């Protein structure tokens, strides 16, 4: 399994996470990804079962189900938007963002929105919030606009690089789900292991810092920014957060433990998920989901507050 990954990548993982975790990362990178869908209406589950599409409950979220058998891609529920295909860890990012505030959220910045799955969750959990949706890729922008069009006038679209946003103190909440190396998704995107080079990480981190800095400028004092990647590399995760914290006044990192508790209290998490997730909190309070640990891709999620 290790031979299917670049030596430099495996050696780094062993150094960062230990040899056993490195083996699991390599193993997960060779597996067919679990197909996970997001469903809120129990009637949809019954509808799918009636056409021989069998679902199993997810590992973290009450709205997540894995597809055991059947062709969900051909279902009417998918075509009509009553279910969405989305990794459970990806869903969790938006759920944690929505749970991070203890006051009503009236305005949200989604810095890097395409394909829009997380935006839809933010809109669902914050039904009265206006949302500024940003995307730098012209190719992905129009499909994003079409997908989110049913949300109506409370969505504003902007084709722009999130690092260049100059909004100041305009939002209660920002999600910076930044472009990254994607090393948490090797089972889904196996080509990454062949095209990624160590030198690429510094370039990624530079752009990631600019997006996070812009998001922090954009939130009001007391507002929160959720920073997330689907990468396993510290240069893109802890080191980006620590560098921005060191260079930015009036900001602080907050543990995600209370957000996890909020999701549990609202029954958004399934029973026992909160305790299991807390074992993946870093000493600074960020959440690191190693690929496969919860039958998800790999993610890093950090919560930062602008204090003044």
Secondary structure by P-SEA (a helix, b strand, c coil): ccccccaaaaaaaaaaccaaaaaaaaaaaacccbbbbbbccaaaaaaaaaacbbbbbccccccbbbbccccccccccccccccccccaaaaaaaaaaaacccccccbbbbccccccaaaaaaaaacccbbbbbbbccccaaaaaaaaaccccccbbbbbcccccccccccccbbbccccccccccccccccccccccccaaaaaaaaaaaaaaaaaaaccccbbbbbbbccccccccaaaaaaaaaacccbbbbbaaaaaaaaaaacccccaaaaaaaaaccccbbbbbcccccccccbbbbbbbbcc
